[in-house]
Amino acid sequence: MTGTAAVDAGVVDVVCLGESMVTFLPSRPGRLADVPSFARAIGGAESNVACALAAAGHSVKWVSRVGADGFGDHLIAAVAAYGVDTGAVRRDPGRPTGIYFRTATDRATDAHEVVYYRAGSAASAMSPANVPADDLDRTRILHLSGITAALSPDCLALMRVLTARRPGRPLLSFDVNHRPGLGRDDPAVLLELARGADLVFVGEDEAQHAWGLHGPAAIREALPEPAVLVVKQGARGAVAYAREARTTGPGPSAGSPAPGPDTRPGPGGARETTTHVPAPSVDVVAPVGAGDAFAAGFLSATLRGLPVGARLRHGHLMAAAALTVPGDLGSPPPAGAPGHHDPTAPPAPAARDLAGHGVAPLTPDHADRLVALDDDGWGTLHLGPGWTAAAQATEEVRTP
């Protein structure tokens, strides 16, 4: 599923740039001091998006740096198991791969604990000097997040270069990902970088915390530059502001809204629509990874040229798939499935470690059937653990 637009040979659908770490998931709820053991997985906003998109059948490249160590080996193998091209991941013999430990609680609660061991990591050494333009330009969409800017001054310099508007660049997607726990996370810098993007994802709560903005309209007023602004509202759904936009590079148009009752003039007189789509009801297993999964679902639908409302629905479904498994990601595609890197081989051991819960991935056909529901049908969706394996999605995941 690489979309309907013709692209040049060698151009991938999406390039995701950012740090991925080995994450240690607790064996039970509680404080880190009380958890007796942890399971190894992977975590990283941009690599999460890459894995989800590749599992959906898109061609995806992950650009990063990892240490020349066992954790780096694990990261590359685990991400590649989803079908992601890891050829642009550089190994750094002088810096380690980052790791972190977290509790099982919601990141937004006071009980949540996360401890990072990423200072001086290999990924923090990314800079304009050591990330070749060839790794980033031959793509329809370049996806970034604000986390990278907080890793080091060199990473911030790289982000400023990439978000600078220039002719011929790919469609630039930016997830704000405000992380106050990272020492260099500067709200003003996040706003600056977001203004340089074509497509921005931001949570309503994080915009309030970072910028003191209340509500989607205020966020749009502060961010008029992106052709598409998606404001995530948690269980209430998401709002997308989208105006007609055309890119001169190989990427798709960020916004292609259809006229409707919520159409109004945008900056410069361009037509802009406001679209709200409620989120389906979800029985949450672990409240992590949903934001990255939402971005992947929205980007997948963007590559396919779907209307904004359908993009939001695809984002919600991908988020629900992440919320109903223990880790940040669901299982990699099985051997032979779209998105798997080697249809003749079984999933790598690293992939089985990552997805030991064995949950079936959300397939594009499955998602399309749900997205096609009418508003009443969409409003009755109730998704719980194992819902992605439902053969008759439109029947089996509805609330009775």
N, C-alpha and C positions, 0 to 999 in steps of 0.2 A: 504494500500500500504506500506508494511513493507520491501520491497526488496526481492530478490530471495535467498539470502544466509541463510542457516540454522543457527539459534541462539539458545542459551540455554534459557530455561524457566526463566522468570524473567529479562531477558536482554532487555532493551528498545532500540529503534533506536537511540535516541539522548537525551543527558542531556545538558541543557543550564544553566550555572551559571552566575549570575550577578544581579545588582540592577535594579529594575523597580520602576518607580515613577508615581504618579498621575500627569498628565499634563493638563494644562489649555490652550485650543485652542482659539484664538481670534475670536470674532464674525464678525470682518471686518478687512481689511488691515489697516496698519498704525502703528505708534509708540505705544509701550506699554502704554505710558502716555495718548494716545488718544483713546484707545480701551475701550468701555463702559462695555463690559461683555465678559465672557469666558465660553466655554463649557468644561465639565470634560471628560477626556479620560485617557488612560494610555500610558506610553512611557518608553522604556528601550530596549537597543540594543538586549540583549540576550533573554528577554521575547518576543520581537517582532519575533525573529527567531523561538522561541518555538511555538508561536501561529500559525505562518504561516505553519510550518511543521505539527503540529497537524491537522490543517484545511485540509491539503493535505492527511491526513489519516495515518500519522506515529505515533508511540508511542513515546511520549516525556515527559520528566520530567524537571521541572524548580526548580533549587536550589537557595535559596536566604534567606534573612531575611527582615521582615517588622515590623513596629511598631504594638503594641497591641492597634490600634486606628481605627477609621472609614475608613481612607484612606487605611490602610492595609487590612481591610475587603473588600473594593472595588477592590483593586488590585487582591487579591486571587480569588474573584468571577469572575472578568472579564477575567483573564487568564484561569481559569478553564472552562469558557464557550466555549473556543476553543477546549477543549478536552485534555488540558495539565494536567499532574499529578502534583498537587501542594502539595503533602504530605510531601515533603522535605523542604518546606518553613517554617522557624522558626519565631515565634513571639517574639519580644523583648519589654518587658514592660517598659524599661528604655530609649528607643531611638525611635524617630519618624520615620514614613514613609516619604521618600523624596517626594517633589513636585517641579514642575517648570512651568513657564509661558514662552511662546514664541510668536513671531510675525508670520505672515503668509508668510513672504518672504523667499527666498532661503537662507539656512545656509551659503552658500559661498559668499553672497553679504554683503557689508558694512551696508546695511539697516537692516539686520537680528538682532534681539535682543532675547536673552534668559536669563532668571534669574532663577538660581537654589536655592532651599532651601533644600540642602542635606547634609550640613556639620553636622557631628555627627549623621547621619541617622543610622537606624538599619542595613542596608546593609553594611555600612562602617565598621561595627564591625566584618565582616567575617574574619576568620583567619584559619590557619592550625589546631588550637586547637578545633574549634567549627563547622567545616564542616566535617562530618564523611566521611571516604573513601567509605563506603557502598553506600552513596548517589551518588557517582561519577563514580564508577568503572564498574557497571553492565550496560554497554551501548556499542553500536557499535561506536558511535561518541560522544566525549565530546567537546562542543562548548564554547569558551571563547572570550572575547574581551579586548582590551587594556584599556577600560574605568575602569574596575574593579581595575586594578593596580594603578590607579590614585586616588582612593577613600581614601586610608589610608595606613600607613606602614604595618598594619596587612593584608590588602587585597593584597598588593604587595608580602608579604611573601607567602601568599596562592598561588598566580599566579606563583611564582617561583617554588614552590613545584609541581604544576600541570604540568608545561611545562618542567620539568626535564625529560629527556629521561630515560625510564626504561622498562625492559621486561614486556610484558603483558598488557601494558596500552591500553586504547581504542585509536582509531584514534583521534588525537587532532587537532581540527579546531580552528583557531585564526583569528579574524577580528581586524586589527590594530586600527581602530576607534580613530585616533589622535584627541584629544580635547584640544586645547591650553587653553581654558577657565577654565579647571580644574587645580588647582594650582600645583598638583603633576604630571601632564602629562609630562613625561620625554622622549624625542625621543630616547635616548640611551637605556632606559629600554624597550621601545616598540620594538626596533630592537633585543634586547636580548631575549625577550619573543617569538618573531616571529621565531627566529632561532631554538627554541625548539619545534615548531609545525610541524605537518605532512602536513597540508593544511592551507595556509595563504591567506586572502583577504586584499587587500590594494588598495586605490585609487591612481591613478597616481599623482593627485594634492596633496594629503596628503603626499605621499612619497617625493615629491619635497619640501613641506613646512617643514616636520619633519627632513628629512635626506639630503636635498640638492641633491637628485637624479633626473635625467632627463631621462624619457623614460623607458619603460618596461625592456629593456635589461640591463640597469644600475641597476634597482631594483633587477632583477634576479641575477646579479653578486654580489650584496650585501647580497642576501638571497639565497644561494645555498642549504641550508640544507633541507627545506621543499620539500616533494615529489611533491607537487602541489603548485604553486604560481599563484594566480589570480590577475591581475592588471586591475582594473576597470577604464574605460576612459570616463565615463559619456555618453553623447549622441553618442559618436563615437563607443561604444561597450566595449569589454573586451578581454584581452589576457590571456591565460592560458599556463604556462610552466608545463609540467607533465612528470614524468619519472616513470618507473615501480617501484613499492614499495609494500612490503608485511608487514603486521603487525602480531604480534604473539598473540595479544589479540582478542577479539570478533569482532572487527570492520572490515569494508570493506577495500580494498586497496585504498589508497588515489589516486594513479595514475594508470590508465590502458589504456594508449594511444595506438592507432593503428598505424602501420608504415605508413608513408606518406612522401610527399616532404619536410615537415618541421621537419623531424626527424633528430636528431643529438646526439652525445654522451653527456651525462651529467656528473655530478660529479662521479668519480670512474668508468667511462666507461659505466654507465647505460644509456639505450636508453632514450632520452628525446624528446618530441615534443613541438612545439610552435603552438598554435591554436588561431586565432583571429576570433571572431564572432561579426558582427556589431549589434548595438541595433536597435530595430524597432522604427519607429517614434511614439512619444507619445504626446498627448495633455495633458499637466501637469495641474492637479488641485491643488496639494500641493506638493512642492519639499522636502518632508520628508519621512523617512522610506524606501527609495528605496534601500539603501545599505544593510540593514538588510534583506529585502525581497529577494534581489539578492542572498545573502548567503543562505537563506532558499531554494530557488529554486535549487541552485547548490548542496547543501547537499542532498536534496531529490533525485535528479538524481544520485548522488554518491551512495546513499544507494541502488538504483535500478541497479547499475552496468552499467549505460549508458556510451557511449563514451564521451570524454571531450567536443567535439563540442556540443553535446546534453545537457550536463550539463550547458554550457554557455547559450544556448538558454532558458533553463528552468529558469536560473537565471534572464535573461532579462525579461521574461514574468512575473515572480513573482514581479520584480521591477516595471514593467508597471502597474500591478494591484494595487500596493501601491501608485504610482504616480497619479493615476486617482481617488483617494478618498481623502477627506479632512484631515483625520488623518494619523497616522503612520500605521494603519492596516485597512483592509477591514472588512466586517461583519463576525462574527463567522458562522460556518456551521449551517444550520437549524437543528431542531430536526430530528433525524433519519439519518442525512448525515454522511459519513465517517469522523471521527475525533471529532464528538460531544461526550461529556462525558456521556450524559444520553439520549438515543434515545426515552425515554418515556416522557420526560419533554420538555416544551418550553424553548427558550433561557432565561437566567437569566436577570432580569432588568438591572444589571450592563452591560451586553453585549449589550442590546439595547441602553443604554446611550452611550457606546463606539462607536457603529456603527449606529448611528441614521440616517445616510444617506441611509441605507438600500440597499447597493450595493451587488449584488450576489458575493459570493467568487469564485475565479478561481478554477475550478475542475480539477483533474488530467487528465481526458479524454479530456477535452477542451484543456489543455496545450499540451498534446501529439499530438493532431491533428495539432496544429500550429508548434510544433517542427519538425514534419515529412515533412513540406513543403520543396520543393527544394530551392536552393539558390535564384532563381528569385522570387519565391513566398514569401520567407522570406523577401527579400528586398523590397517588396511592402506593408508590414504590416504597418498599421496606426491605432493606438489604442487610443481611447478617452474614456471619462466617460461612464460607462455602458457596456464597451466591454466584460467584464467577463460574462455577461448574454447572449451573443450572442449564439443562438442555433447552428448556422452553422458558427463556427468561421472562417473556411478557406474561406468563401465567404463574410461574413459581415464585417470583419475588414480590408480587403484589400483597398488600395488606388485605386479609380477608374482610 
